[in-house]
Each structure stands twice: as structure tokens, then as C-alpha cells.
Amino acid sequence: MKNFVFISPHFPDNFWKFCLALKDRGFNVLGIGDAPFNEISDECKFVLTEYYVCPNMDEFENEVEAVRYFKEKYGPIDYLESNNEYWLEKDAKLREIFDIPHGPYTKQVQYFKKKSLQKEILIKNNIKCADYTLDITKEGLEKFAKKVGFPIFAKPDNGVGAIGTFKMNSSDDIDEFLSKKDDSQYIAEQFIDGKIISFDGICNSHSDLLFFTSHEFSDNISNIVKTGADEMYFCTGDVDVTLEQLGRQVVKAFNLQNRFFHIEFFILNKDHKGLGNKGDYIILEPNMRPAGGYTTDMINYANSLNCYTIYADSIAYDSTLEQPHDKKYFAICSSRRYNNLYRFSDEEIIEKYAPNICMRGVFPKILSSAMGDIYYIAKFNTKEEMFEFDKYVREKNS
């Protein structure tokens, strides 16, 4: 029996489903997390052979000790994964320390995490992306803005989500950014006016796709975080051929192996000189893990399949028999904020849309700034029905 160490199997609280799928394929699934055993869900307890409580996960030696304990008790570790952006670098270090044969090591993970290194891969493989600079000085940013025009957009070179992002529209904004940014390395990019769409899926060890789908977003995460807006995004089921081709090219370029991925693109709202024309796809950034929140469940609702099973099949067999059902849906997540007053109550939403609602609840606090406070996930046969639902959920009192 092969040993699979799953980092933080209890959070997000749907990740136990990855562990269940692995358990069903004969893996000995061993969990490491910061929550006390009595606080993790019964489902998570059931799927794990053993759970090691590591109260301070930010202290790397604690994780090393946890993996060492599992290795001494159960034998060599075959796989170690978190499927979480926050832990990618530590996952890689643990693989190196314990000679875990599967999964990326630190050198490759740097290309998963650092935006500047991602740019190198994209440019090398002729994949169009926004121009950028690492010269984060007053002179360097002024020069860059003169080259590409305002606005320009800055973010940590090795960052997660929308944390620490800045949009600069003028020289004064550059001064404000330089006065507020922390000491970490930043990357500045030309600003792209576009709608965000993603290419999501799972690949085998040869970077061949076992499954793929797509999501469209109402706004970019940095705007949502800064304005405190509620959010809507949806899983489309069907994927545009051009987006599919670009997505496949990115997966190959980064040599992804047996991974879930979430690659974000812009659909240009207008012509961008040197980049493309209105309606073209331009990559925003690749993420070598599943999309956040409960997006993996939305994928299942839209495509009538089990993506957790496909992931486990990729690990166990390097292939899958799981295929999307012919009948596909539009699966949507519409969120609300506690500080907004909405026209319709929760009771009214449930009464009207009970046959369509698949999940509802409260986002964990760590996700709420980017995703909203209260969420409703539902599926529909048509886009029109889906947008009517979103309007009903998010319509505010006038």
C-alpha cells in the first residue's frame, strides 16, 4: 500500500474529498494539519489512516517532524501534496528532505510561484503575456509607465491572491505605492483591460489533459478585495477551442505532472497594441493547484462528474475512465456581504430556487475578503436562468 501524506486535509473543508478518492484507490492517506483532531469533520477523520496535529504549521521543523513520524511508522512516503497555493514551497522542501519520488521539487515550484519566472517560461514558449519590469524604483516605474502607458499594476513577485496589489494611474500613485509596499520583491505589469476567464483541469505525468473546464468571473479579485464587493463567478462546462489550445500549451510549457491547475486568462475588452485585439485571450497567470473556495464542487455540478476521482486516478493510474456527462449545466457561485442590505431574504432565495441550489453556507474568514461572506452555489440549464438567479441573490435594497 502506497503512502500519501496530505497537508491540511481539513481546510478548505471540502478537501477531504481528495483524500476519500485516494483512499478508494488503495492509498494509505496520512494527514497533517493545525486543527485539533476533535475539530476536524467526521468525513475527514474517516478517510485518514492517521492525523498528525501540528499546531504551528508555519514552523517548518514541525512539519518535518510530522513526516518523519509517518515515515518511521508506515514506511517510505510515495506522495506528499496539499493542493494549496500557500503550502507549495514547503511541500517541495518536504519532498526533497524525505526523497519522495513524485511531485515537484523546489526548483520547479519556483516557476509555479514567482510571477517573473512564469513570464520567462511564457515568453520562451511564445505565449503572449503582459509586459513587466522588476525595477521597482521611482525611475524604473516611471520609465516602464512611459513604455506601456498608465495604468500599471504591481504585485508581490511571490504572492498569493490579491494580497499587496497596487494599481497606479499616475506618478503620484507610484510615490504612494513605493511608500506603502513592504520589503518583498515586487513585479510591475502593464495593465490589461479584460474580463477574467480560467482554464481548469487535471493532467497526467506527460502533461496530457485528463479533464478540463472553464470559469468566468464578474470582476478581478484585487477589485473585490479593495472595494468589498460581493462576487459572482460560474463554471461554463463547455470550453472555447482557442482557450483550450492555449491552456494545453501552458500545461505543456510548465511540464505539469499529475496536477490540478487553474490558469487565468484575460479576454481583452479592447485592442492592446503588441498584445492582441478585442476578444483575444491573454494569460494573466497560471496557478498549479485547484481554484479557491468550493470551485472543485462547482466543477462537478457543471460537468456531472467527480473531479476528486479524476485527480486520484491521475495519481494512481496516470489516466482516468471518468468522463463528463453529455448533459452539462451552468454552475454558479453568488455571494453576499454581511454589511450590505439585500432585497430578498435567505428564506425567499431558498423557496424560489430550492431545486437548483446545490450548496449554501458561509465562507471561512480567510477566504471572505476575496469571495464574500455568504455563498449560494446553484446549477441551471441556461445562462439566462443562471443570471436571473444571480440578480435575485445579489440585488440590493434601493
C-alpha positions in Angstrom: 0.0 0.0 0.0 1.4 3.4 -1.0 1.6 6.2 1.5 0.1 9.6 0.6 0.7 12.5 3.0 -2.0 15.2 2.6 -1.1 18.5 4.1 -4.1 20.3 5.6 -6.8 17.8 4.6 -9.3 19.7 6.8 -9.0 23.1 5.0 -10.7 24.1 2.8 -13.4 21.9 4.3 -14.1 20.1 1.0 -10.5 18.8 0.6 -11.3 15.6 2.5 -12.9 14.6 -0.8 -9.5 14.3 -2.4 -8.5 12.1 0.5 -11.6 9.9 0.1 -10.8 9.4 -3.6 -7.2 8.5 -2.8 -8.4 6.1 -0.1 -10.8 4.4 -2.5 -7.8 3.8 -4.8 -5.9 2.0 -2.2 -3.7 4.7 -0.8 -2.8 5.0 2.9 -3.8 8.6 3.4 -2.0 10.4 6.3 -3.0 13.9 7.2 -1.0 16.8 8.8 -2.9 19.9 9.9 -3.1 22.6 12.5 -6.6 21.9 13.8 -7.1 19.7 16.8 -8.4 16.2 16.0 -11.8 16.8 17.6 -12.3 19.9 15.4 -11.9 18.3 12.0 -15.0 16.9 10.3 -16.1 13.3 10.8 -15.7 12.8 7.0 -12.1 13.9 7.3 -11.5 11.6 10.2 -12.9 8.7 8.3 -10.8 9.0 5.2 -7.4 9.4 7.0 -5.4 6.4 8.4 -3.9 8.8 10.9 -3.9 12.6 11.5 -0.9 14.4 13.0 -1.7 17.6 14.8 0.8 20.3 14.0 -0.4 23.4 16.0 2.1 25.8 14.3 2.3 24.9 10.6 4.4 28.0 9.9 7.3 26.4 11.8 8.8 24.2 9.1 10.5 21.8 11.6 7.1 20.9 13.0 6.1 19.6 9.5 9.4 17.8 9.1 8.9 16.0 12.4 5.3 15.0 11.4 6.5 13.5 8.1 9.4 11.8 9.9 6.9 10.2 12.3 4.8 8.9 9.4 7.8 7.5 7.6 9.1 5.7 10.7 5.6 4.2 11.4 4.3 3.4 7.8 7.4 3.2 5.7 8.6 5.4 2.7 6.3 8.2 1.6 5.3 7.9 -2.0 3.4 11.2 -2.4 3.0 14.4 -0.4 0.6 17.2 -1.5 -1.6 20.0 -0.2 -3.2 21.2 -3.4 -3.0 24.6 -1.7 -1.0 27.7 -3.0 0.1 28.6 0.5 2.0 25.4 1.1 3.5 24.7 -2.4 7.1 25.7 -1.4 7.0 23.8 1.8 5.5 20.7 0.1 8.5 20.8 -2.3 11.1 21.0 0.6 9.5 18.1 2.4 9.7 16.0 -0.8 13.4 16.8 -1.1 14.2 16.0 2.6 12.4 12.7 2.5 13.3 11.6 -1.1 9.6 11.5 -2.0 9.7 10.3 -5.7 6.6 12.0 -7.0 5.8 15.7 -7.2 7.8 18.9 -8.0 10.9 19.9 -6.0 11.9 23.4 -5.1 13.5 24.4 -8.4 10.3 23.6 -10.4 8.0 25.1 -7.7 9.8 28.4 -8.0 8.3 28.6 -11.6 4.9 27.8 -10.1 5.1 30.6 -7.6 7.2 33.5 -8.9 5.5 35.7 -11.5 8.8 36.8 -13.1 9.9 33.2 -13.6 6.5 32.4 -15.0 7.0 35.2 -17.5 10.3 33.6 -18.6 8.5 30.3 -19.4 5.6 32.0 -21.2 7.9 34.2 -23.3 10.2 31.2 -24.1 7.1 29.3 -25.4 5.7 32.2 -27.4 2.7 32.6 -25.1 1.6 36.2 -25.1 1.6 37.9 -21.7 1.6 41.4 -20.2 4.9 43.3 -20.4 6.6 43.7 -17.0 9.5 45.1 -15.0 11.3 44.1 -11.8 12.9 47.6 -11.5 10.7 48.7 -8.6 12.2 52.2 -8.2 10.7 55.6 -8.9 12.9 55.9 -12.0 12.2 52.3 -13.1 8.5 52.6 -12.8 8.3 56.0 -14.5 10.3 54.5 -17.4 8.1 51.5 -17.6 4.9 53.6 -17.5 6.3 55.7 -20.3 6.8 52.5 -22.3 3.5 50.8 -21.8 1.3 53.7 -20.6 -0.7 54.2 -17.4 -2.2 52.4 -15.6 0.4 49.9 -14.4 -0.2 47.1 -11.9 2.2 45.9 -9.2 2.0 42.8 -7.0 4.4 40.7 -5.0 6.6 38.5 -7.3 5.9 35.6 -4.9 2.4 36.3 -3.7 -1.0 34.7 -3.1 -4.2 36.1 -4.5 -4.8 39.8 -4.3 -2.7 40.5 -1.2 -0.4 43.5 -1.6 -1.5 44.5 -5.1 -1.5 48.2 -6.3 -2.9 49.9 -9.4 -1.1 53.1 -10.4 -2.6 55.7 -12.7 -0.1 58.5 -12.3 3.4 59.5 -11.0 1.7 60.4 -7.6 0.4 56.8 -7.4 3.9 55.5 -7.9 5.1 57.6 -5.0 2.2 56.2 -2.8 2.9 52.6 -3.9 6.6 53.0 -3.0 5.8 54.4 0.4 3.3 51.7 1.2 4.8 48.5 -0.2 6.6 46.1 2.0 10.3 44.9 1.5 9.4 41.9 -0.6 10.3 41.7 -4.3 7.5 43.2 -6.5 6.8 42.9 -10.2 5.0 45.6 -12.2 3.0 44.8 -15.3 1.2 46.8 -17.9 -2.5 46.9 -17.1 -4.8 44.8 -19.2 -8.4 45.8 -19.7 -10.2 42.5 -19.9 -12.7 40.0 -18.4 -11.1 37.1 -16.5 -11.8 33.6 -17.6 -9.9 30.4 -16.4 -8.9 27.1 -17.8 -9.0 24.5 -15.2 -8.3 20.8 -15.2 -6.1 17.8 -14.3 -3.2 16.3 -16.2 -1.2 13.1 -16.2 2.5 12.6 -15.8 3.0 13.6 -19.5 1.2 16.9 -19.2 -1.7 15.4 -21.2 -5.2 16.5 -20.0 -7.4 14.0 -18.3 -10.2 16.6 -17.9 -10.7 20.4 -18.4 -13.3 23.0 -17.9 -13.6 26.8 -17.6 -14.8 29.6 -15.2 -15.9 33.1 -16.0 -15.6 35.9 -13.3 -17.6 39.0 -12.8 -14.6 41.0 -11.5 -10.9 40.5 -10.7 -10.0 39.5 -7.2 -8.0 42.7 -6.4 -11.0 44.9 -7.1 -13.3 42.7 -5.0 -10.8 42.8 -2.0 -10.3 46.6 -2.3 -14.0 47.5 -2.7 -15.6 44.8 -0.6 -17.9 43.9 -3.4 -20.0 40.7 -3.5 -18.9 38.3 -6.1 -20.3 36.0 -8.8 -18.5 33.5 -11.0 -19.6 30.5 -12.9 -18.4 27.2 -14.4 -19.3 27.0 -18.1 -19.0 23.3 -18.8 -18.1 23.8 -22.5 -14.7 25.4 -23.3 -13.9 27.6 -26.3 -11.5 25.8 -28.7 -9.0 28.7 -28.7 -8.9 28.8 -24.9 -8.4 25.0 -24.8 -5.5 25.2 -27.2 -3.8 28.0 -25.1 -4.5 26.1 -21.9 -2.9 22.9 -23.2 0.1 24.9 -24.4 0.6 26.4 -20.9 0.3 23.0 -19.2 3.0 21.6 -21.5 5.2 24.7 -21.2 5.4 24.2 -17.4 5.7 20.4 -17.6 2.9 19.8 -15.2 2.7 16.3 -13.9 -0.3 14.7 -12.2 -1.6 18.1 -11.1 -4.7 20.1 -10.7 -4.3 23.5 -12.4 -6.2 26.8 -12.6 -4.9 29.0 -15.4 -6.3 32.6 -15.5 -6.6 34.5 -18.8 -8.0 37.9 -19.8 -10.5 38.2 -22.6 -9.5 41.6 -24.0 -12.2 44.3 -23.7 -10.3 46.4 -26.3 -7.3 46.3 -28.6 -4.0 46.3 -26.9 -1.0 47.3 -29.1 1.5 44.5 -29.3 -0.7 42.1 -27.3 -3.9 41.4 -29.2 -7.2 42.6 -30.4 -10.5 42.9 -28.6 -11.8 39.3 -27.8 -8.3 37.7 -27.8 -7.1 35.6 -24.8 -4.0 36.9 -22.9 -2.7 34.9 -20.0 -2.9 36.5 -16.6 -1.1 33.8 -14.6 -1.0 30.1 -14.1 -1.9 28.5 -10.7 -0.7 25.0 -10.2 -3.5 24.0 -7.8 -7.3 23.9 -7.8 -9.2 27.2 -7.8 -10.2 28.5 -4.3 -13.4 28.2 -2.4 -15.7 25.4 -3.4 -14.8 25.6 -7.1 -14.0 21.9 -7.3 -17.6 21.1 -6.2 -18.9 23.6 -8.8 -16.9 21.8 -11.4 -18.7 18.6 -10.5 -22.1 20.2 -10.7 -21.5 21.7 -14.1 -19.9 18.7 -15.7 -21.8 15.8 -14.0 -18.6 14.1 -12.9 -16.3 13.8 -9.9 -13.0 15.8 -10.3 -11.7 14.4 -7.0 -11.9 10.9 -8.6 -10.1 12.1 -11.7 -7.3 13.6 -9.5 -6.9 10.3 -7.6 -7.0 8.4 -10.9 -4.2 10.6 -12.2 -2.1 9.7 -9.1 -2.9 6.0 -9.1 -3.2 5.1 -12.8 -1.9 8.1 -14.8 -5.3 8.0 -16.6 -9.0 8.0 -15.9 -12.2 6.4 -17.0 -14.2 9.3 -15.6 -15.8 11.4 -18.3 -18.1 14.4 -18.3 -21.7 13.5 -18.8 -23.3 14.6 -22.1 -25.7 16.8 -20.0 -23.8 19.8 -18.7 -25.0 22.7 -16.7 -24.1 26.3 -15.8 -22.9 26.1 -12.1 -22.7 29.5 -10.4 -21.5 30.8 -7.1 -23.2 34.1 -6.0 -22.0 35.7 -2.7 -23.3 38.3 -0.3 -21.6 40.6 2.2 -22.8 41.0 5.8 -22.7 44.8 5.5 -25.0 45.0 2.5 -28.8 45.1 2.6 -30.3 42.8 0.0 -33.8 42.9 -1.4 -34.6 39.2 -0.9 -34.1 37.2 2.3 -32.3 33.8 2.6 -35.7 32.2 3.1 -37.1 33.7 -0.2 -34.0 32.6 -2.1 -34.4 29.0 -0.8 -38.1 28.9 -1.5 -37.7 30.2 -5.1 -34.6 28.2 -6.1 -34.6 25.1 -3.9 -34.4 22.7 -6.9 -31.3 24.4 -8.2 -29.3 25.2 -5.1 -26.5 22.6 -4.6 -24.7 24.2 -1.7 -25.0 27.3 0.6 -23.2 28.5 3.6 -20.6 30.9 5.0 -17.1 31.2 3.6 -14.3 30.7 6.1 -13.0 34.1 7.2 -9.6 33.6 5.5 -11.5 33.4 2.1 -14.2 36.0 2.7 -12.2 39.2 1.7 -11.8 37.7 -1.8 -15.0 35.7 -2.2 -17.7 37.2 0.0 -19.3 36.2 3.3 -22.4 34.1 2.4 -22.4 31.9 -0.7 -25.1 30.2 -2.8 -24.0 27.6 -5.4 -26.6 26.5 -7.9 -26.8 25.0 -11.3 -29.1 25.8 -14.3 -29.7 24.6 -17.8 -29.2 28.0 -19.4 -27.2 31.2 -18.9 -30.4 33.2 -18.8 -31.7 31.3 -15.8 -28.3 31.5 -14.1 -28.1 35.3 -14.4 -31.6 35.7 -13.2 -30.6 33.7 -10.1 -27.6 35.8 -9.5 -29.6 39.0 -9.8 -32.1 37.7 -7.3 -29.4 36.8 -4.8 -27.3 39.9 -5.1 -30.0 42.6 -5.7 -29.8 45.3 -3.1 -32.4 47.4 -1.5 -32.8 50.7 -3.4 
